[in-house]
Amino acid sequence: MITITEGNHSFLSLGVYADNDFNRAAQRILEALKEFEYKNPDKRVISWKPNLDILRDCDTNFILCGLWIDHEPKKTEEKPVMANDLGNALGQD
C-alpha cells in the first residue's frame, strides 16, 4: 500500500478490482484504515472517502483505486491530577 501525505491529508493507493463485491471492497477499506492508523499512531483520522473508478463495460464493476483520508495530529493524553499531587503542586505537603 502506497501512502502519499501532504499536511493533514493522505491518499492510500489500493487498486482493488471489486467485481461488484461490495463486501470485499468494504473489508479492504477497513483493513486499509486499520493499517493506516497502525502505521501513523500520531494521527487521528477525521474522515475518509473512497476513490472509485467505474468500469465502462458494466456499471456494477468498479476498481477501488484508493482512499482519501483527512487527519489531524493526535493530542497528547493529559495525565489526570491526583488530589495529593495537587497539594504538592500548590506547596501544601
PyMOL CGO cylinders between C-alpha atoms (Angstrom):
from pymol import cmd
from pymol.cgo import CYLINDER

trace = [
    CYLINDER, 0.00, 0.00, 0.00, 1.48, 3.32, -1.07, 0.3, 1, 1, 1, 1, 1, 1,
    CYLINDER, 1.48, 3.32, -1.07, 0.62, 6.37, 1.00, 0.3, 1, 1, 1, 1, 1, 1,
    CYLINDER, 0.62, 6.37, 1.00, 1.12, 9.96, -0.08, 0.3, 1, 1, 1, 1, 1, 1,
    CYLINDER, 1.12, 9.96, -0.08, 0.73, 12.59, 2.66, 0.3, 1, 1, 1, 1, 1, 1,
    CYLINDER, 0.73, 12.59, 2.66, 0.64, 16.37, 2.40, 0.3, 1, 1, 1, 1, 1, 1,
    CYLINDER, 0.64, 16.37, 2.40, -0.21, 18.22, 5.60, 0.3, 1, 1, 1, 1, 1, 1,
    CYLINDER, -0.21, 18.22, 5.60, -3.35, 16.74, 7.12, 0.3, 1, 1, 1, 1, 1, 1,
    CYLINDER, -3.35, 16.74, 7.12, -4.41, 14.81, 4.01, 0.3, 1, 1, 1, 1, 1, 1,
    CYLINDER, -4.41, 14.81, 4.01, -3.31, 11.43, 2.71, 0.3, 1, 1, 1, 1, 1, 1,
    CYLINDER, -3.31, 11.43, 2.71, -4.06, 9.19, -0.25, 0.3, 1, 1, 1, 1, 1, 1,
    CYLINDER, -4.06, 9.19, -0.25, -3.72, 5.43, 0.11, 0.3, 1, 1, 1, 1, 1, 1,
    CYLINDER, -3.72, 5.43, 0.11, -3.31, 3.65, -3.20, 0.3, 1, 1, 1, 1, 1, 1,
    CYLINDER, -3.31, 3.65, -3.20, -5.18, 0.31, -3.20, 0.3, 1, 1, 1, 1, 1, 1,
    CYLINDER, -5.18, 0.31, -3.20, -6.04, -0.74, -6.78, 0.3, 1, 1, 1, 1, 1, 1,
    CYLINDER, -6.04, -0.74, -6.78, -8.54, -3.47, -5.84, 0.3, 1, 1, 1, 1, 1, 1,
    CYLINDER, -8.54, -3.47, -5.84, -10.81, -4.84, -8.55, 0.3, 1, 1, 1, 1, 1, 1,
    CYLINDER, -10.81, -4.84, -8.55, -14.07, -5.28, -6.67, 0.3, 1, 1, 1, 1, 1, 1,
    CYLINDER, -14.07, -5.28, -6.67, -16.17, -7.01, -9.37, 0.3, 1, 1, 1, 1, 1, 1,
    CYLINDER, -16.17, -7.01, -9.37, -19.46, -5.88, -7.82, 0.3, 1, 1, 1, 1, 1, 1,
    CYLINDER, -19.46, -5.88, -7.82, -18.46, -7.43, -4.47, 0.3, 1, 1, 1, 1, 1, 1,
    CYLINDER, -18.46, -7.43, -4.47, -19.21, -4.59, -2.07, 0.3, 1, 1, 1, 1, 1, 1,
    CYLINDER, -19.21, -4.59, -2.07, -18.43, -6.78, 0.94, 0.3, 1, 1, 1, 1, 1, 1,
    CYLINDER, -18.43, -6.78, 0.94, -14.90, -7.38, -0.32, 0.3, 1, 1, 1, 1, 1, 1,
    CYLINDER, -14.90, -7.38, -0.32, -14.47, -3.66, -1.01, 0.3, 1, 1, 1, 1, 1, 1,
    CYLINDER, -14.47, -3.66, -1.01, -15.73, -2.79, 2.48, 0.3, 1, 1, 1, 1, 1, 1,
    CYLINDER, -15.73, -2.79, 2.48, -13.36, -5.31, 4.04, 0.3, 1, 1, 1, 1, 1, 1,
    CYLINDER, -13.36, -5.31, 4.04, -10.41, -3.88, 2.10, 0.3, 1, 1, 1, 1, 1, 1,
    CYLINDER, -10.41, -3.88, 2.10, -11.32, -0.33, 3.15, 0.3, 1, 1, 1, 1, 1, 1,
    CYLINDER, -11.32, -0.33, 3.15, -11.47, -1.32, 6.83, 0.3, 1, 1, 1, 1, 1, 1,
    CYLINDER, -11.47, -1.32, 6.83, -8.15, -3.18, 6.57, 0.3, 1, 1, 1, 1, 1, 1,
    CYLINDER, -8.15, -3.18, 6.57, -6.51, -0.17, 4.90, 0.3, 1, 1, 1, 1, 1, 1,
    CYLINDER, -6.51, -0.17, 4.90, -7.82, 2.24, 7.55, 0.3, 1, 1, 1, 1, 1, 1,
    CYLINDER, -7.82, 2.24, 7.55, -6.62, -0.08, 10.32, 0.3, 1, 1, 1, 1, 1, 1,
    CYLINDER, -6.62, -0.08, 10.32, -3.16, -0.32, 8.72, 0.3, 1, 1, 1, 1, 1, 1,
    CYLINDER, -3.16, -0.32, 8.72, -3.00, 3.48, 8.26, 0.3, 1, 1, 1, 1, 1, 1,
    CYLINDER, -3.00, 3.48, 8.26, -3.85, 4.03, 11.94, 0.3, 1, 1, 1, 1, 1, 1,
    CYLINDER, -3.85, 4.03, 11.94, -1.29, 1.40, 13.00, 0.3, 1, 1, 1, 1, 1, 1,
    CYLINDER, -1.29, 1.40, 13.00, 1.48, 2.97, 10.91, 0.3, 1, 1, 1, 1, 1, 1,
    CYLINDER, 1.48, 2.97, 10.91, 0.53, 6.51, 11.98, 0.3, 1, 1, 1, 1, 1, 1,
    CYLINDER, 0.53, 6.51, 11.98, -0.16, 6.40, 15.73, 0.3, 1, 1, 1, 1, 1, 1,
    CYLINDER, -0.16, 6.40, 15.73, 0.39, 10.17, 15.91, 0.3, 1, 1, 1, 1, 1, 1,
    CYLINDER, 0.39, 10.17, 15.91, -2.54, 10.90, 13.55, 0.3, 1, 1, 1, 1, 1, 1,
    CYLINDER, -2.54, 10.90, 13.55, -6.29, 10.84, 14.26, 0.3, 1, 1, 1, 1, 1, 1,
    CYLINDER, -6.29, 10.84, 14.26, -8.48, 10.10, 11.23, 0.3, 1, 1, 1, 1, 1, 1,
    CYLINDER, -8.48, 10.10, 11.23, -11.19, 12.74, 10.89, 0.3, 1, 1, 1, 1, 1, 1,
    CYLINDER, -11.19, 12.74, 10.89, -12.84, 11.49, 7.71, 0.3, 1, 1, 1, 1, 1, 1,
    CYLINDER, -12.84, 11.49, 7.71, -12.18, 9.39, 4.63, 0.3, 1, 1, 1, 1, 1, 1,
    CYLINDER, -12.18, 9.39, 4.63, -13.78, 8.63, 1.28, 0.3, 1, 1, 1, 1, 1, 1,
    CYLINDER, -13.78, 8.63, 1.28, -13.10, 6.01, -1.38, 0.3, 1, 1, 1, 1, 1, 1,
    CYLINDER, -13.10, 6.01, -1.38, -11.74, 6.80, -4.80, 0.3, 1, 1, 1, 1, 1, 1,
    CYLINDER, -11.74, 6.80, -4.80, -13.67, 4.51, -7.17, 0.3, 1, 1, 1, 1, 1, 1,
    CYLINDER, -13.67, 4.51, -7.17, -13.33, 4.00, -10.90, 0.3, 1, 1, 1, 1, 1, 1,
    CYLINDER, -13.33, 4.00, -10.90, -16.47, 2.60, -12.56, 0.3, 1, 1, 1, 1, 1, 1,
    CYLINDER, -16.47, 2.60, -12.56, -15.55, 0.30, -15.43, 0.3, 1, 1, 1, 1, 1, 1,
    CYLINDER, -15.55, 0.30, -15.43, -17.04, 1.15, -18.80, 0.3, 1, 1, 1, 1, 1, 1,
    CYLINDER, -17.04, 1.15, -18.80, -18.20, -2.34, -19.67, 0.3, 1, 1, 1, 1, 1, 1,
    CYLINDER, -18.20, -2.34, -19.67, -20.63, -2.56, -16.77, 0.3, 1, 1, 1, 1, 1, 1,
    CYLINDER, -20.63, -2.56, -16.77, -21.97, -0.08, -14.23, 0.3, 1, 1, 1, 1, 1, 1,
    CYLINDER, -21.97, -0.08, -14.23, -21.68, -2.57, -11.39, 0.3, 1, 1, 1, 1, 1, 1,
    CYLINDER, -21.68, -2.57, -11.39, -17.98, -3.40, -11.73, 0.3, 1, 1, 1, 1, 1, 1,
    CYLINDER, -17.98, -3.40, -11.73, -15.54, -0.99, -10.21, 0.3, 1, 1, 1, 1, 1, 1,
    CYLINDER, -15.54, -0.99, -10.21, -11.97, -0.59, -9.07, 0.3, 1, 1, 1, 1, 1, 1,
    CYLINDER, -11.97, -0.59, -9.07, -11.31, 0.69, -5.59, 0.3, 1, 1, 1, 1, 1, 1,
    CYLINDER, -11.31, 0.69, -5.59, -8.36, 2.89, -6.53, 0.3, 1, 1, 1, 1, 1, 1,
    CYLINDER, -8.36, 2.89, -6.53, -7.65, 4.15, -3.05, 0.3, 1, 1, 1, 1, 1, 1,
    CYLINDER, -7.65, 4.15, -3.05, -8.77, 6.16, -0.07, 0.3, 1, 1, 1, 1, 1, 1,
    CYLINDER, -8.77, 6.16, -0.07, -8.63, 9.88, 0.61, 0.3, 1, 1, 1, 1, 1, 1,
    CYLINDER, -8.63, 9.88, 0.61, -8.04, 10.40, 4.34, 0.3, 1, 1, 1, 1, 1, 1,
    CYLINDER, -8.04, 10.40, 4.34, -8.27, 13.63, 6.32, 0.3, 1, 1, 1, 1, 1, 1,
    CYLINDER, -8.27, 13.63, 6.32, -6.46, 13.53, 9.64, 0.3, 1, 1, 1, 1, 1, 1,
    CYLINDER, -6.46, 13.53, 9.64, -5.04, 15.69, 12.39, 0.3, 1, 1, 1, 1, 1, 1,
    CYLINDER, -5.04, 15.69, 12.39, -2.26, 15.23, 14.91, 0.3, 1, 1, 1, 1, 1, 1,
    CYLINDER, -2.26, 15.23, 14.91, -3.37, 13.31, 17.97, 0.3, 1, 1, 1, 1, 1, 1,
    CYLINDER, -3.37, 13.31, 17.97, -3.40, 15.35, 21.12, 0.3, 1, 1, 1, 1, 1, 1,
    CYLINDER, -3.40, 15.35, 21.12, -1.17, 14.02, 23.86, 0.3, 1, 1, 1, 1, 1, 1,
    CYLINDER, -1.17, 14.02, 23.86, -3.23, 12.47, 26.56, 0.3, 1, 1, 1, 1, 1, 1,
    CYLINDER, -3.23, 12.47, 26.56, -3.18, 14.54, 29.69, 0.3, 1, 1, 1, 1, 1, 1,
    CYLINDER, -3.18, 14.54, 29.69, -2.45, 12.72, 32.89, 0.3, 1, 1, 1, 1, 1, 1,
    CYLINDER, -2.45, 12.72, 32.89, -5.22, 13.26, 35.46, 0.3, 1, 1, 1, 1, 1, 1,
    CYLINDER, -5.22, 13.26, 35.46, -4.11, 15.22, 38.52, 0.3, 1, 1, 1, 1, 1, 1,
    CYLINDER, -4.11, 15.22, 38.52, -4.45, 13.25, 41.72, 0.3, 1, 1, 1, 1, 1, 1,
    CYLINDER, -4.45, 13.25, 41.72, -5.52, 15.03, 44.93, 0.3, 1, 1, 1, 1, 1, 1,
    CYLINDER, -5.52, 15.03, 44.93, -2.17, 14.57, 46.70, 0.3, 1, 1, 1, 1, 1, 1,
    CYLINDER, -2.17, 14.57, 46.70, -0.29, 15.69, 43.54, 0.3, 1, 1, 1, 1, 1, 1,
    CYLINDER, -0.29, 15.69, 43.54, -2.38, 18.88, 43.51, 0.3, 1, 1, 1, 1, 1, 1,
    CYLINDER, -2.38, 18.88, 43.51, -1.46, 19.58, 47.13, 0.3, 1, 1, 1, 1, 1, 1,
    CYLINDER, -1.46, 19.58, 47.13, 2.23, 19.08, 46.31, 0.3, 1, 1, 1, 1, 1, 1,
    CYLINDER, 2.23, 19.08, 46.31, 1.94, 21.36, 43.27, 0.3, 1, 1, 1, 1, 1, 1,
    CYLINDER, 1.94, 21.36, 43.27, 0.43, 24.10, 45.46, 0.3, 1, 1, 1, 1, 1, 1,
    CYLINDER, 0.43, 24.10, 45.46, 3.18, 23.70, 48.06, 0.3, 1, 1, 1, 1, 1, 1,
    CYLINDER, 3.18, 23.70, 48.06, 0.85, 22.11, 50.59, 0.3, 1, 1, 1, 1, 1, 1,
    CYLINDER, 0.85, 22.11, 50.59, 2.51, 18.99, 51.96, 0.3, 1, 1, 1, 1, 1, 1,
]
cmd.load_cgo(trace, "trace")
